[in-house]
C-alpha cells in the first residue's frame, strides 16, 4: 500500500509545472492566484495561471498584494527602474529584494509598471556581463564602484528597459507636443502632405515635404526643428477671370522645446508644456499683388502649448490649449500688417490595437482675432477654423514607423482637406 502511495505522489509531482509556486496575487475579494506575472501596467495586470490555458487580465485597482519568485523590472512613476524580487508584507506595500540595495519597501501606488526582467534574458545570452543585474542606476541611487553603472552600460547597448512598444506606438501622434524620447535619443521624420482648399472662385493646392528632427536633451526636455519645402498653386476658376499661378521653395522653419512638468501617476496625467518659434524663412508675400502665391507668412510667430495626456491601457487620452502671438511686420511694399493673436484647443485619443498598429483621432479649433493693416482694423478678418483628424500608426520595425492621416475641415474658415504620410525613424 505504501508503495502505491509513493508511486502516486511521484506521478503527481512529475506533472506539476516547475513554476506553479512562482508569482502570487492577492485580490480585494479574497482570491489568491498563483502563476506567472507577465506585466503590471498603470491600469491592468496580465497574469498566467498554470491551471488555465488563457491569460487573465485583472484590473490593477483590485490587487492588494503581490509577490514574485523571479526577478522583475520595476518602473516607478518618478522615472527610476529597479530589478529584483518582490514580496508583500501587507496590503498595497511591496518589499524589493536586491543584492545591491538590500531590502526596502515601496508603496504600490508609486509603481508605474512591473514586467519580467529583460536584463536577465540578456545576461543568460552572455550580454552585459559587466552589469550588476540587481540595479539599474537612477535618480537617488548610488553609483556602482570599480565598474560602469548599469545605466551607462545599457546606453552603450541601446536597450530600453520597462517601456512597452505599444505605449510608444499609441502616443506617436503626440510626438510634436509630448516628451517621448530618452536623453540622447533622436527621431527623424519625413512628411509628405497634399492640401486642397477652395473658397468661392479661388482653389489652392499645396504639396509639401517636411523634414523634422526631434532629440531628447534630458529626461524631461525634448527639442525639435522643422524645415518645410512647399509647392503651392493658386487657381482662379471664375469664367470671367481665369488664371493660374504657382510657387516653389523653402517654407517657414520652426524650432522649439517640449518639457514634462508633471509625470503621470495613478491619479493625474502627464502635464507637458511646449514653446516654439516660427521664422519667416520663406519668400515674403506681396501685399499689393494678392494673385501671387505665398509660401509663408513673412512674420515671426511665438507659440506656447499646454497638453495633458492620460493613459488608460490600451488607450491614451489627451487635451490641450495653445496661444500664438504674431509679431507685426512692415513688408517691402511699405504695408504694416499685425495679424491678431490666436487661441487654440484640441482633444483626442490614441488606441493601440496591438504591438504593430494603433489608431488615433483628434479635434482641433482656433480663434484668431482681428488683423490690423496700417494700424486700421480689417473688417471680417476674425477667423475660427475647426478640423477633425484621423489616422493610424504602423510599426514597420522596432524603430521605424509609418503614419498616414486625413484632416477634414468642418467649417468654412478651415481648409477643405489634407492627406499626409509620415515616415518616422528613431535612433541614438
RACOR-V939884 format. One record per backbone hydrogen bond with DSSP energy under -0.5 kcal/mol. CO is the residue of the C=O (numbers start at 1). NH is the residue of the N-H. Records with the same first field share a line. If there is no record, write none. Layout:
# RACOR-V939884
CO = NH, NH
This chain:
# RACOR-V939884
1 = 5
2 = 6
3 = 7
4 = 8
5 = 9
6 = 10
7 = 11
8 = 12
9 = 13
10 = 14
11 = 15
12 = 15
15 = 17
17 = 20
20 = 22
23 = 35
24 = 67
25 = 33
26 = 64, 65
27 = 30
31 = 27
33 = 25
35 = 23
36 = 38, 48
38 = 116
39 = 46
40 = 114
43 = 60
44 = 41
45 = 47, 58
46 = 38, 39
47 = 56
48 = 36
49 = 52
54 = 49
56 = 47
58 = 45
59 = 62
60 = 63
62 = 28
64 = 92
65 = 26
67 = 24
71 = 117
72 = 74, 84
73 = 75, 115
74 = 76, 82
75 = 112, 113
76 = 79
80 = 76
81 = 136
82 = 74
84 = 72
85 = 97
86 = 68
87 = 95
90 = 93
92 = 108
93 = 90
94 = 96, 106
95 = 87
96 = 98, 104
97 = 85
98 = 102
102 = 98
104 = 96
106 = 94
107 = 110
108 = 111
110 = 77, 112
113 = 75
114 = 40
115 = 73
116 = 118
117 = 121
118 = 122
119 = 123
120 = 124
121 = 125
122 = 127
123 = 126
128 = 131
131 = 133
132 = 135
134 = 83
135 = 137
138 = 141
149 = 153
150 = 154
151 = 155
152 = 156
153 = 157
154 = 158, 159
155 = 158
159 = 161
164 = 168
165 = 169
166 = 170
167 = 171
169 = 172
171 = 174
172 = 175
174 = 177, 178
178 = 180
182 = 185
185 = 216
186 = 427
187 = 214
188 = 425
189 = 212
190 = 423
191 = 210
192 = 421
193 = 208
194 = 419
195 = 206
196 = 416, 417
197 = 204
199 = 202
201 = 237
202 = 199
203 = 235
204 = 197
205 = 233
206 = 195
207 = 231
208 = 193
209 = 211, 229
210 = 191, 212
211 = 227
212 = 189
213 = 225
214 = 187
215 = 223
216 = 184
220 = 260
221 = 217, 218
222 = 258
223 = 215
224 = 256
225 = 213
226 = 254
227 = 211
228 = 251
229 = 209
230 = 249
231 = 207
232 = 247
233 = 205
234 = 245
235 = 203, 237
236 = 243
243 = 236
245 = 234
247 = 232
249 = 230
251 = 253
253 = 279
254 = 226
255 = 277
256 = 224
257 = 275
258 = 222
259 = 261, 273
262 = 271
268 = 265
270 = 272, 309
271 = 261, 262
272 = 307
273 = 259
274 = 305
275 = 257
276 = 303
277 = 255, 279
278 = 301
279 = 253, 281
283 = 295
285 = 287
286 = 289
289 = 292
292 = 294
300 = 327
301 = 278
302 = 325
303 = 276
304 = 323
305 = 274
306 = 321
307 = 272
308 = 319
309 = 270
310 = 317
312 = 315
314 = 352
315 = 312
316 = 350
317 = 310
318 = 348
319 = 308
320 = 346
321 = 306
322 = 344
323 = 304
324 = 326, 342
325 = 302, 327
329 = 331, 337
331 = 334
335 = 331, 337
336 = 374
337 = 329
338 = 372
341 = 369
342 = 324
343 = 367
344 = 322
345 = 365
346 = 320
347 = 363
348 = 318
349 = 361
350 = 316
351 = 353, 359
356 = 395
357 = 353, 354
358 = 393
359 = 351
360 = 391
361 = 349
362 = 389
363 = 347
364 = 387
365 = 345
366 = 368
367 = 343, 369
368 = 383
369 = 340
371 = 378
372 = 338
373 = 376
376 = 373
377 = 379
378 = 381
383 = 368
385 = 366
386 = 410, 411
387 = 364
388 = 408
389 = 362
390 = 406
391 = 360
392 = 404
393 = 358
394 = 396, 402
397 = 400
399 = 426
400 = 396, 397
401 = 424
402 = 394
403 = 422
404 = 392
405 = 420
406 = 390
407 = 418
408 = 388
411 = 414
416 = 409
417 = 196
418 = 407
419 = 194
420 = 405
421 = 192
422 = 403, 424
423 = 190
424 = 401
425 = 188
427 = 186
